[in-house]
Amino acid sequence: MATGNEQQLDGEIRLRQIIMESKDEGEYAAFEEKVTRTVFLDNLSPQVTESVLKTAFNQFGNAINVQFIPYYIEPFNIPLAALVEMENPKQAKQIISEMANFLFMMSGMPRPVRASPAVVEMFEDRPRKPGTKIESLWLNQNDPDFEVAKKIKNLTRRHAAERSFMLKRQLEDEVKLANQQVETLKVKSKKLALINNMLSDGTVSQLAWRYNMKITKP
């Protein structure tokens, strides 16, 4: 039978556990609220910085924090991804809606930036969900779960190889698209320069007189 001191000690331990659980629940609830007002951005230029993103998204509200998602197994010149925390969920939803309906170009990328709602798994520093426990252990070859773990490992390697291949193709397409856009811009600039020269040297006025047309000045 437990003594009075032992019962008191057990009660204090249980009280500490309840306080810690309550603290964890409050921390996780605050984190979930943060997720609802965070936007996930993809296809960002490697030249994009935190200040560039804050300046771009402050037009929709107040960008509180920017967190870039690193690619640990890929080269550094690939398109980046980032999490932008806004002041409230309404601002985050407005950004996603605007970027879905209008092209949003940033820092020279030939393709528009993509935006979508953030999810819990995107946050590297996310707190532990209350009631869950993460355990890790080494498996022997005789363990029943060894083959399952081996298949997961091989599948992860396969996904990494597939992703590297697709990323390489994407970067090649980005270069082709960028070159195409540069050529298109050059052609349009030449056309605009030609029109401006014709307006300034009187060619347009002479053509209008020759064909009996009226010119309305802008």
CNS distance restraints for C-alpha pairs under 8 A (distance, minus, plus):
assign (resid   2 and name CA) (resid   6 and name CA) 5.81 0.50 0.50
assign (resid   2 and name CA) (resid   7 and name CA) 6.28 0.50 0.50
assign (resid   3 and name CA) (resid   7 and name CA) 6.22 0.50 0.50
assign (resid   4 and name CA) (resid   8 and name CA) 6.14 0.50 0.50
assign (resid   5 and name CA) (resid   9 and name CA) 6.11 0.50 0.50
assign (resid   6 and name CA) (resid  10 and name CA) 6.12 0.50 0.50
assign (resid   7 and name CA) (resid  11 and name CA) 6.12 0.50 0.50
assign (resid   8 and name CA) (resid  12 and name CA) 6.25 0.50 0.50
assign (resid   9 and name CA) (resid  13 and name CA) 6.24 0.50 0.50
assign (resid  10 and name CA) (resid  14 and name CA) 6.13 0.50 0.50
assign (resid  11 and name CA) (resid  15 and name CA) 6.09 0.50 0.50
assign (resid  12 and name CA) (resid  16 and name CA) 6.21 0.50 0.50
assign (resid  13 and name CA) (resid  17 and name CA) 6.28 0.50 0.50
assign (resid  14 and name CA) (resid  18 and name CA) 6.26 0.50 0.50
assign (resid  15 and name CA) (resid  19 and name CA) 6.22 0.50 0.50
assign (resid  16 and name CA) (resid  20 and name CA) 6.10 0.50 0.50
assign (resid  17 and name CA) (resid  21 and name CA) 6.06 0.50 0.50
assign (resid  18 and name CA) (resid  22 and name CA) 6.07 0.50 0.50
assign (resid  19 and name CA) (resid  23 and name CA) 6.10 0.50 0.50
assign (resid  20 and name CA) (resid  24 and name CA) 6.09 0.50 0.50
assign (resid  21 and name CA) (resid  25 and name CA) 6.13 0.50 0.50
assign (resid  21 and name CA) (resid 130 and name CA) 6.97 0.50 0.50
assign (resid  22 and name CA) (resid  26 and name CA) 6.22 0.50 0.50
assign (resid  23 and name CA) (resid  27 and name CA) 6.14 0.50 0.50
assign (resid  24 and name CA) (resid  28 and name CA) 6.07 0.50 0.50
assign (resid  24 and name CA) (resid 128 and name CA) 7.89 0.50 0.50
assign (resid  24 and name CA) (resid 129 and name CA) 7.72 0.50 0.50
assign (resid  24 and name CA) (resid 130 and name CA) 6.13 0.50 0.50
assign (resid  25 and name CA) (resid  29 and name CA) 6.03 0.50 0.50
assign (resid  25 and name CA) (resid 129 and name CA) 7.71 0.50 0.50
assign (resid  25 and name CA) (resid 130 and name CA) 5.90 0.50 0.50
assign (resid  26 and name CA) (resid  30 and name CA) 6.26 0.50 0.50
assign (resid  27 and name CA) (resid  31 and name CA) 6.27 0.50 0.50
assign (resid  27 and name CA) (resid 127 and name CA) 7.54 0.50 0.50
assign (resid  28 and name CA) (resid  32 and name CA) 6.16 0.50 0.50
assign (resid  28 and name CA) (resid 127 and name CA) 6.33 0.50 0.50
assign (resid  28 and name CA) (resid 128 and name CA) 7.42 0.50 0.50
assign (resid  28 and name CA) (resid 129 and name CA) 6.38 0.50 0.50
assign (resid  28 and name CA) (resid 130 and name CA) 7.43 0.50 0.50
assign (resid  29 and name CA) (resid  33 and name CA) 6.30 0.50 0.50
assign (resid  30 and name CA) (resid  34 and name CA) 6.28 0.50 0.50
assign (resid  31 and name CA) (resid  35 and name CA) 6.37 0.50 0.50
assign (resid  31 and name CA) (resid 126 and name CA) 7.38 0.50 0.50
assign (resid  31 and name CA) (resid 127 and name CA) 7.57 0.50 0.50
assign (resid  32 and name CA) (resid  36 and name CA) 6.61 0.50 0.50
assign (resid  32 and name CA) (resid 120 and name CA) 7.38 0.50 0.50
assign (resid  33 and name CA) (resid  37 and name CA) 6.97 0.50 0.50
assign (resid  34 and name CA) (resid  38 and name CA) 6.43 0.50 0.50
assign (resid  34 and name CA) (resid  85 and name CA) 7.31 0.50 0.50
assign (resid  35 and name CA) (resid  85 and name CA) 7.97 0.50 0.50
assign (resid  35 and name CA) (resid 118 and name CA) 6.03 0.50 0.50
assign (resid  35 and name CA) (resid 119 and name CA) 6.36 0.50 0.50
assign (resid  35 and name CA) (resid 120 and name CA) 6.56 0.50 0.50
assign (resid  36 and name CA) (resid  88 and name CA) 8.00 0.50 0.50
assign (resid  36 and name CA) (resid  89 and name CA) 5.61 0.50 0.50
assign (resid  36 and name CA) (resid  92 and name CA) 7.86 0.50 0.50
assign (resid  36 and name CA) (resid 117 and name CA) 7.48 0.50 0.50
assign (resid  36 and name CA) (resid 118 and name CA) 7.12 0.50 0.50
assign (resid  37 and name CA) (resid  85 and name CA) 6.01 0.50 0.50
assign (resid  37 and name CA) (resid  86 and name CA) 5.51 0.50 0.50
assign (resid  37 and name CA) (resid  87 and name CA) 6.84 0.50 0.50
assign (resid  37 and name CA) (resid  88 and name CA) 5.19 0.50 0.50
assign (resid  37 and name CA) (resid  89 and name CA) 3.97 0.50 0.50
assign (resid  37 and name CA) (resid  90 and name CA) 7.38 0.50 0.50
assign (resid  37 and name CA) (resid  91 and name CA) 7.31 0.50 0.50
assign (resid  37 and name CA) (resid  92 and name CA) 5.28 0.50 0.50
assign (resid  37 and name CA) (resid  93 and name CA) 7.81 0.50 0.50
assign (resid  38 and name CA) (resid  83 and name CA) 6.40 0.50 0.50
assign (resid  38 and name CA) (resid  84 and name CA) 5.46 0.50 0.50
assign (resid  38 and name CA) (resid  85 and name CA) 4.25 0.50 0.50
assign (resid  38 and name CA) (resid  86 and name CA) 5.88 0.50 0.50
assign (resid  38 and name CA) (resid  89 and name CA) 7.42 0.50 0.50
assign (resid  38 and name CA) (resid  92 and name CA) 6.08 0.50 0.50
assign (resid  38 and name CA) (resid 117 and name CA) 6.74 0.50 0.50
assign (resid  38 and name CA) (resid 118 and name CA) 5.65 0.50 0.50
assign (resid  39 and name CA) (resid  83 and name CA) 5.65 0.50 0.50
assign (resid  39 and name CA) (resid  84 and name CA) 5.21 0.50 0.50
assign (resid  39 and name CA) (resid  85 and name CA) 6.46 0.50 0.50
assign (resid  39 and name CA) (resid  86 and name CA) 7.72 0.50 0.50
assign (resid  39 and name CA) (resid  92 and name CA) 5.90 0.50 0.50
assign (resid  39 and name CA) (resid  95 and name CA) 7.83 0.50 0.50
assign (resid  39 and name CA) (resid  96 and name CA) 7.35 0.50 0.50
assign (resid  39 and name CA) (resid 115 and name CA) 6.55 0.50 0.50
assign (resid  39 and name CA) (resid 116 and name CA) 5.99 0.50 0.50
assign (resid  39 and name CA) (resid 117 and name CA) 5.11 0.50 0.50
assign (resid  39 and name CA) (resid 118 and name CA) 5.25 0.50 0.50
assign (resid  40 and name CA) (resid  81 and name CA) 7.29 0.50 0.50
assign (resid  40 and name CA) (resid  82 and name CA) 5.93 0.50 0.50
assign (resid  40 and name CA) (resid  83 and name CA) 4.76 0.50 0.50
assign (resid  40 and name CA) (resid  84 and name CA) 6.60 0.50 0.50
assign (resid  40 and name CA) (resid 115 and name CA) 5.61 0.50 0.50
assign (resid  40 and name CA) (resid 116 and name CA) 5.27 0.50 0.50
assign (resid  40 and name CA) (resid 117 and name CA) 5.80 0.50 0.50
assign (resid  40 and name CA) (resid 118 and name CA) 5.01 0.50 0.50
assign (resid  41 and name CA) (resid  81 and name CA) 5.40 0.50 0.50
assign (resid  41 and name CA) (resid  82 and name CA) 5.18 0.50 0.50
assign (resid  41 and name CA) (resid  83 and name CA) 6.26 0.50 0.50
assign (resid  41 and name CA) (resid  84 and name CA) 7.59 0.50 0.50
assign (resid  41 and name CA) (resid 113 and name CA) 6.78 0.50 0.50
assign (resid  41 and name CA) (resid 114 and name CA) 5.63 0.50 0.50
assign (resid  41 and name CA) (resid 115 and name CA) 4.68 0.50 0.50
assign (resid  41 and name CA) (resid 116 and name CA) 6.73 0.50 0.50
assign (resid  42 and name CA) (resid  79 and name CA) 7.45 0.50 0.50
assign (resid  42 and name CA) (resid  80 and name CA) 6.27 0.50 0.50
assign (resid  42 and name CA) (resid  81 and name CA) 4.44 0.50 0.50
assign (resid  42 and name CA) (resid  82 and name CA) 6.76 0.50 0.50
assign (resid  42 and name CA) (resid 113 and name CA) 6.02 0.50 0.50
assign (resid  42 and name CA) (resid 114 and name CA) 5.11 0.50 0.50
assign (resid  42 and name CA) (resid 115 and name CA) 6.49 0.50 0.50
assign (resid  43 and name CA) (resid  79 and name CA) 4.90 0.50 0.50
assign (resid  43 and name CA) (resid  80 and name CA) 5.72 0.50 0.50
assign (resid  43 and name CA) (resid  81 and name CA) 6.35 0.50 0.50
assign (resid  43 and name CA) (resid 111 and name CA) 7.59 0.50 0.50
assign (resid  43 and name CA) (resid 112 and name CA) 7.43 0.50 0.50
assign (resid  43 and name CA) (resid 113 and name CA) 5.35 0.50 0.50
assign (resid  43 and name CA) (resid 114 and name CA) 6.34 0.50 0.50
assign (resid  44 and name CA) (resid  48 and name CA) 6.73 0.50 0.50
assign (resid  44 and name CA) (resid  79 and name CA) 5.09 0.50 0.50
assign (resid  44 and name CA) (resid  80 and name CA) 4.69 0.50 0.50
assign (resid  44 and name CA) (resid  81 and name CA) 6.04 0.50 0.50
assign (resid  44 and name CA) (resid 106 and name CA) 7.26 0.50 0.50
assign (resid  44 and name CA) (resid 109 and name CA) 7.16 0.50 0.50
assign (resid  44 and name CA) (resid 113 and name CA) 6.01 0.50 0.50
assign (resid  45 and name CA) (resid  78 and name CA) 7.66 0.50 0.50
assign (resid  45 and name CA) (resid  79 and name CA) 5.24 0.50 0.50
assign (resid  45 and name CA) (resid  80 and name CA) 6.14 0.50 0.50
assign (resid  45 and name CA) (resid 106 and name CA) 7.08 0.50 0.50
assign (resid  45 and name CA) (resid 107 and name CA) 6.08 0.50 0.50
assign (resid  45 and name CA) (resid 108 and name CA) 7.00 0.50 0.50
assign (resid  45 and name CA) (resid 109 and name CA) 5.60 0.50 0.50
assign (resid  46 and name CA) (resid  76 and name CA) 7.47 0.50 0.50
assign (resid  46 and name CA) (resid  77 and name CA) 5.84 0.50 0.50
assign (resid  46 and name CA) (resid  78 and name CA) 6.49 0.50 0.50
assign (resid  46 and name CA) (resid  79 and name CA) 5.81 0.50 0.50
assign (resid  46 and name CA) (resid  80 and name CA) 5.96 0.50 0.50
assign (resid  47 and name CA) (resid 107 and name CA) 6.53 0.50 0.50
assign (resid  48 and name CA) (resid  52 and name CA) 6.13 0.50 0.50
assign (resid  48 and name CA) (resid  53 and name CA) 7.13 0.50 0.50
assign (resid  48 and name CA) (resid 106 and name CA) 7.62 0.50 0.50
assign (resid  48 and name CA) (resid 107 and name CA) 6.24 0.50 0.50
assign (resid  49 and name CA) (resid  53 and name CA) 6.44 0.50 0.50
assign (resid  50 and name CA) (resid  54 and name CA) 6.21 0.50 0.50
assign (resid  50 and name CA) (resid  66 and name CA) 6.04 0.50 0.50
assign (resid  50 and name CA) (resid  67 and name CA) 7.98 0.50 0.50
assign (resid  51 and name CA) (resid  55 and name CA) 6.05 0.50 0.50
assign (resid  52 and name CA) (resid  56 and name CA) 6.16 0.50 0.50
assign (resid  53 and name CA) (resid  57 and name CA) 6.12 0.50 0.50
assign (resid  53 and name CA) (resid  66 and name CA) 7.57 0.50 0.50
assign (resid  54 and name CA) (resid  58 and name CA) 5.75 0.50 0.50
assign (resid  54 and name CA) (resid  63 and name CA) 5.61 0.50 0.50
assign (resid  54 and name CA) (resid  65 and name CA) 7.99 0.50 0.50
assign (resid  54 and name CA) (resid  66 and name CA) 7.49 0.50 0.50
assign (resid  55 and name CA) (resid  59 and name CA) 7.38 0.50 0.50
assign (resid  57 and name CA) (resid  61 and name CA) 6.88 0.50 0.50
assign (resid  57 and name CA) (resid  62 and name CA) 7.34 0.50 0.50
assign (resid  57 and name CA) (resid  63 and name CA) 6.24 0.50 0.50
assign (resid  57 and name CA) (resid  95 and name CA) 7.81 0.50 0.50
assign (resid  58 and name CA) (resid  62 and name CA) 5.03 0.50 0.50
assign (resid  58 and name CA) (resid  63 and name CA) 5.62 0.50 0.50
assign (resid  60 and name CA) (resid  91 and name CA) 6.26 0.50 0.50
assign (resid  60 and name CA) (resid  94 and name CA) 7.28 0.50 0.50
assign (resid  60 and name CA) (resid  95 and name CA) 6.69 0.50 0.50
assign (resid  61 and name CA) (resid  86 and name CA) 7.19 0.50 0.50
assign (resid  61 and name CA) (resid  87 and name CA) 7.12 0.50 0.50
assign (resid  61 and name CA) (resid  91 and name CA) 6.00 0.50 0.50
assign (resid  62 and name CA) (resid  86 and name CA) 5.75 0.50 0.50
assign (resid  62 and name CA) (resid  87 and name CA) 5.51 0.50 0.50
assign (resid  63 and name CA) (resid  84 and name CA) 6.74 0.50 0.50
assign (resid  63 and name CA) (resid  85 and name CA) 5.93 0.50 0.50
assign (resid  63 and name CA) (resid  86 and name CA) 4.58 0.50 0.50
assign (resid  63 and name CA) (resid  87 and name CA) 6.45 0.50 0.50
assign (resid  64 and name CA) (resid  84 and name CA) 7.59 0.50 0.50
assign (resid  64 and name CA) (resid  85 and name CA) 5.52 0.50 0.50
assign (resid  64 and name CA) (resid  86 and name CA) 5.47 0.50 0.50
assign (resid  64 and name CA) (resid  87 and name CA) 6.28 0.50 0.50
assign (resid  65 and name CA) (resid  84 and name CA) 5.91 0.50 0.50
assign (resid  65 and name CA) (resid  85 and name CA) 5.08 0.50 0.50
assign (resid  65 and name CA) (resid  86 and name CA) 7.28 0.50 0.50
assign (resid  66 and name CA) (resid  82 and name CA) 6.91 0.50 0.50
assign (resid  66 and name CA) (resid  83 and name CA) 5.78 0.50 0.50
assign (resid  66 and name CA) (resid  84 and name CA) 4.64 0.50 0.50
assign (resid  66 and name CA) (resid  85 and name CA) 6.32 0.50 0.50
assign (resid  67 and name CA) (resid  82 and name CA) 5.56 0.50 0.50
assign (resid  67 and name CA) (resid  83 and name CA) 5.08 0.50 0.50
assign (resid  67 and name CA) (resid  84 and name CA) 6.50 0.50 0.50
assign (resid  68 and name CA) (resid  80 and name CA) 7.50 0.50 0.50
assign (resid  68 and name CA) (resid  81 and name CA) 6.05 0.50 0.50
assign (resid  68 and name CA) (resid  82 and name CA) 4.12 0.50 0.50
assign (resid  68 and name CA) (resid  83 and name CA) 6.21 0.50 0.50
assign (resid  69 and name CA) (resid  80 and name CA) 7.32 0.50 0.50
assign (resid  69 and name CA) (resid  81 and name CA) 5.49 0.50 0.50
assign (resid  69 and name CA) (resid  82 and name CA) 5.30 0.50 0.50
assign (resid  69 and name CA) (resid  83 and name CA) 7.31 0.50 0.50
assign (resid  70 and name CA) (resid  80 and name CA) 7.69 0.50 0.50
assign (resid  70 and name CA) (resid  81 and name CA) 7.65 0.50 0.50
assign (resid  71 and name CA) (resid  75 and name CA) 7.80 0.50 0.50
assign (resid  71 and name CA) (resid  76 and name CA) 7.86 0.50 0.50
assign (resid  74 and name CA) (resid  78 and name CA) 7.59 0.50 0.50
assign (resid  74 and name CA) (resid 164 and name CA) 7.45 0.50 0.50
assign (resid  78 and name CA) (resid 171 and name CA) 7.35 0.50 0.50
assign (resid  83 and name CA) (resid 118 and name CA) 7.32 0.50 0.50
assign (resid  85 and name CA) (resid  92 and name CA) 7.88 0.50 0.50
assign (resid  86 and name CA) (resid  91 and name CA) 6.39 0.50 0.50
assign (resid  86 and name CA) (resid  92 and name CA) 6.03 0.50 0.50
assign (resid  87 and name CA) (resid  91 and name CA) 6.98 0.50 0.50
assign (resid  88 and name CA) (resid  92 and name CA) 6.80 0.50 0.50
assign (resid  89 and name CA) (resid  93 and name CA) 6.18 0.50 0.50
assign (resid  90 and name CA) (resid  94 and name CA) 6.19 0.50 0.50
assign (resid  91 and name CA) (resid  95 and name CA) 6.36 0.50 0.50
assign (resid  92 and name CA) (resid  96 and name CA) 6.45 0.50 0.50
assign (resid  92 and name CA) (resid 117 and name CA) 7.80 0.50 0.50
assign (resid  93 and name CA) (resid  97 and name CA) 6.11 0.50 0.50
assign (resid  93 and name CA) (resid 117 and name CA) 7.77 0.50 0.50
assign (resid  94 and name CA) (resid  98 and name CA) 6.02 0.50 0.50
assign (resid  95 and name CA) (resid  99 and name CA) 6.08 0.50 0.50
assign (resid  95 and name CA) (resid 115 and name CA) 7.65 0.50 0.50
assign (resid  96 and name CA) (resid 100 and name CA) 6.10 0.50 0.50
assign (resid  96 and name CA) (resid 115 and name CA) 5.46 0.50 0.50
assign (resid  96 and name CA) (resid 116 and name CA) 5.87 0.50 0.50
assign (resid  96 and name CA) (resid 117 and name CA) 7.31 0.50 0.50
assign (resid  97 and name CA) (resid 101 and name CA) 6.45 0.50 0.50
assign (resid  98 and name CA) (resid 102 and name CA) 5.91 0.50 0.50
assign (resid  99 and name CA) (resid 103 and name CA) 6.19 0.50 0.50
assign (resid  99 and name CA) (resid 104 and name CA) 6.12 0.50 0.50
assign (resid  99 and name CA) (resid 113 and name CA) 7.74 0.50 0.50
assign (resid  99 and name CA) (resid 114 and name CA) 7.03 0.50 0.50
assign (resid  99 and name CA) (resid 115 and name CA) 6.51 0.50 0.50
assign (resid 100 and name CA) (resid 114 and name CA) 7.74 0.50 0.50
assign (resid 100 and name CA) (resid 115 and name CA) 7.43 0.50 0.50
assign (resid 103 and name CA) (resid 112 and name CA) 5.55 0.50 0.50
assign (resid 103 and name CA) (resid 113 and name CA) 7.62 0.50 0.50
assign (resid 104 and name CA) (resid 112 and name CA) 5.06 0.50 0.50
assign (resid 104 and name CA) (resid 113 and name CA) 5.72 0.50 0.50
assign (resid 105 and name CA) (resid 109 and name CA) 6.57 0.50 0.50
assign (resid 105 and name CA) (resid 110 and name CA) 7.52 0.50 0.50
assign (resid 105 and name CA) (resid 111 and name CA) 6.85 0.50 0.50
assign (resid 105 and name CA) (resid 112 and name CA) 4.73 0.50 0.50
assign (resid 105 and name CA) (resid 113 and name CA) 6.12 0.50 0.50
assign (resid 106 and name CA) (resid 112 and name CA) 7.34 0.50 0.50
assign (resid 106 and name CA) (resid 113 and name CA) 7.12 0.50 0.50
assign (resid 109 and name CA) (resid 178 and name CA) 7.73 0.50 0.50
assign (resid 110 and name CA) (resid 174 and name CA) 6.46 0.50 0.50
assign (resid 110 and name CA) (resid 177 and name CA) 6.38 0.50 0.50
assign (resid 110 and name CA) (resid 178 and name CA) 5.20 0.50 0.50
assign (resid 110 and name CA) (resid 181 and name CA) 7.55 0.50 0.50
assign (resid 111 and name CA) (resid 174 and name CA) 7.50 0.50 0.50
assign (resid 118 and name CA) (resid 122 and name CA) 6.89 0.50 0.50
assign (resid 119 and name CA) (resid 123 and name CA) 7.81 0.50 0.50
assign (resid 120 and name CA) (resid 126 and name CA) 7.29 0.50 0.50
assign (resid 121 and name CA) (resid 126 and name CA) 7.85 0.50 0.50
assign (resid 128 and name CA) (resid 132 and name CA) 7.17 0.50 0.50
assign (resid 139 and name CA) (resid 143 and name CA) 6.12 0.50 0.50
assign (resid 139 and name CA) (resid 145 and name CA) 7.45 0.50 0.50
assign (resid 139 and name CA) (resid 146 and name CA) 5.89 0.50 0.50
assign (resid 140 and name CA) (resid 146 and name CA) 6.62 0.50 0.50
assign (resid 141 and name CA) (resid 146 and name CA) 5.73 0.50 0.50
assign (resid 141 and name CA) (resid 147 and name CA) 7.89 0.50 0.50
assign (resid 142 and name CA) (resid 146 and name CA) 7.08 0.50 0.50
assign (resid 144 and name CA) (resid 148 and name CA) 7.99 0.50 0.50
assign (resid 145 and name CA) (resid 149 and name CA) 6.21 0.50 0.50
assign (resid 146 and name CA) (resid 150 and name CA) 6.13 0.50 0.50
assign (resid 147 and name CA) (resid 151 and name CA) 6.16 0.50 0.50
assign (resid 148 and name CA) (resid 152 and name CA) 6.31 0.50 0.50
assign (resid 149 and name CA) (resid 153 and name CA) 6.17 0.50 0.50
assign (resid 150 and name CA) (resid 154 and name CA) 6.23 0.50 0.50
assign (resid 151 and name CA) (resid 155 and name CA) 6.02 0.50 0.50
assign (resid 152 and name CA) (resid 156 and name CA) 6.10 0.50 0.50
assign (resid 153 and name CA) (resid 157 and name CA) 6.39 0.50 0.50
assign (resid 154 and name CA) (resid 158 and name CA) 6.19 0.50 0.50
assign (resid 155 and name CA) (resid 159 and name CA) 6.16 0.50 0.50
assign (resid 156 and name CA) (resid 160 and name CA) 6.21 0.50 0.50
assign (resid 157 and name CA) (resid 161 and name CA) 6.24 0.50 0.50
assign (resid 158 and name CA) (resid 162 and name CA) 6.15 0.50 0.50
assign (resid 159 and name CA) (resid 163 and name CA) 5.99 0.50 0.50
assign (resid 160 and name CA) (resid 164 and name CA) 6.19 0.50 0.50
assign (resid 161 and name CA) (resid 165 and name CA) 6.28 0.50 0.50
assign (resid 162 and name CA) (resid 166 and name CA) 6.19 0.50 0.50
assign (resid 163 and name CA) (resid 167 and name CA) 5.94 0.50 0.50
assign (resid 164 and name CA) (resid 168 and name CA) 6.15 0.50 0.50
assign (resid 165 and name CA) (resid 169 and name CA) 6.44 0.50 0.50
assign (resid 166 and name CA) (resid 170 and name CA) 6.10 0.50 0.50
assign (resid 167 and name CA) (resid 171 and name CA) 6.16 0.50 0.50
assign (resid 168 and name CA) (resid 172 and name CA) 6.32 0.50 0.50
assign (resid 169 and name CA) (resid 173 and name CA) 6.22 0.50 0.50
assign (resid 170 and name CA) (resid 174 and name CA) 6.12 0.50 0.50
assign (resid 171 and name CA) (resid 175 and name CA) 6.34 0.50 0.50
assign (resid 172 and name CA) (resid 176 and name CA) 6.42 0.50 0.50
assign (resid 173 and name CA) (resid 177 and name CA) 6.03 0.50 0.50
assign (resid 174 and name CA) (resid 178 and name CA) 5.99 0.50 0.50
assign (resid 175 and name CA) (resid 179 and name CA) 6.20 0.50 0.50
assign (resid 176 and name CA) (resid 180 and name CA) 6.15 0.50 0.50
assign (resid 177 and name CA) (resid 181 and name CA) 6.13 0.50 0.50
assign (resid 178 and name CA) (resid 182 and name CA) 6.20 0.50 0.50
assign (resid 179 and name CA) (resid 183 and name CA) 6.29 0.50 0.50
assign (resid 180 and name CA) (resid 184 and name CA) 6.19 0.50 0.50
assign (resid 181 and name CA) (resid 185 and name CA) 6.07 0.50 0.50
assign (resid 182 and name CA) (resid 186 and name CA) 6.24 0.50 0.50
assign (resid 183 and name CA) (resid 187 and name CA) 6.32 0.50 0.50
assign (resid 184 and name CA) (resid 188 and name CA) 6.27 0.50 0.50
assign (resid 185 and name CA) (resid 189 and name CA) 6.00 0.50 0.50
assign (resid 186 and name CA) (resid 190 and name CA) 6.22 0.50 0.50
assign (resid 187 and name CA) (resid 191 and name CA) 6.35 0.50 0.50
assign (resid 188 and name CA) (resid 192 and name CA) 6.17 0.50 0.50
assign (resid 189 and name CA) (resid 193 and name CA) 6.08 0.50 0.50
assign (resid 190 and name CA) (resid 194 and name CA) 6.11 0.50 0.50
assign (resid 191 and name CA) (resid 195 and name CA) 6.30 0.50 0.50
assign (resid 192 and name CA) (resid 196 and name CA) 6.21 0.50 0.50
assign (resid 193 and name CA) (resid 197 and name CA) 6.16 0.50 0.50
assign (resid 194 and name CA) (resid 198 and name CA) 6.23 0.50 0.50
assign (resid 195 and name CA) (resid 199 and name CA) 6.26 0.50 0.50
assign (resid 196 and name CA) (resid 200 and name CA) 6.15 0.50 0.50
assign (resid 197 and name CA) (resid 201 and name CA) 6.02 0.50 0.50
assign (resid 198 and name CA) (resid 202 and name CA) 6.15 0.50 0.50
assign (resid 198 and name CA) (resid 203 and name CA) 4.94 0.50 0.50
assign (resid 198 and name CA) (resid 204 and name CA) 5.68 0.50 0.50
assign (resid 199 and name CA) (resid 203 and name CA) 6.36 0.50 0.50
assign (resid 199 and name CA) (resid 204 and name CA) 5.59 0.50 0.50
assign (resid 199 and name CA) (resid 205 and name CA) 7.60 0.50 0.50
assign (resid 202 and name CA) (resid 206 and name CA) 6.32 0.50 0.50
assign (resid 203 and name CA) (resid 207 and name CA) 6.24 0.50 0.50
assign (resid 204 and name CA) (resid 208 and name CA) 6.14 0.50 0.50
assign (resid 205 and name CA) (resid 209 and name CA) 6.21 0.50 0.50
assign (resid 205 and name CA) (resid 215 and name CA) 7.64 0.50 0.50
assign (resid 206 and name CA) (resid 210 and name CA) 6.06 0.50 0.50
assign (resid 207 and name CA) (resid 211 and name CA) 6.17 0.50 0.50
assign (resid 208 and name CA) (resid 212 and name CA) 5.69 0.50 0.50
assign (resid 208 and name CA) (resid 213 and name CA) 4.66 0.50 0.50
assign (resid 208 and name CA) (resid 214 and name CA) 6.35 0.50 0.50
assign (resid 208 and name CA) (resid 215 and name CA) 6.95 0.50 0.50
assign (resid 209 and name CA) (resid 213 and name CA) 6.29 0.50 0.50
assign (resid 209 and name CA) (resid 214 and name CA) 7.94 0.50 0.50
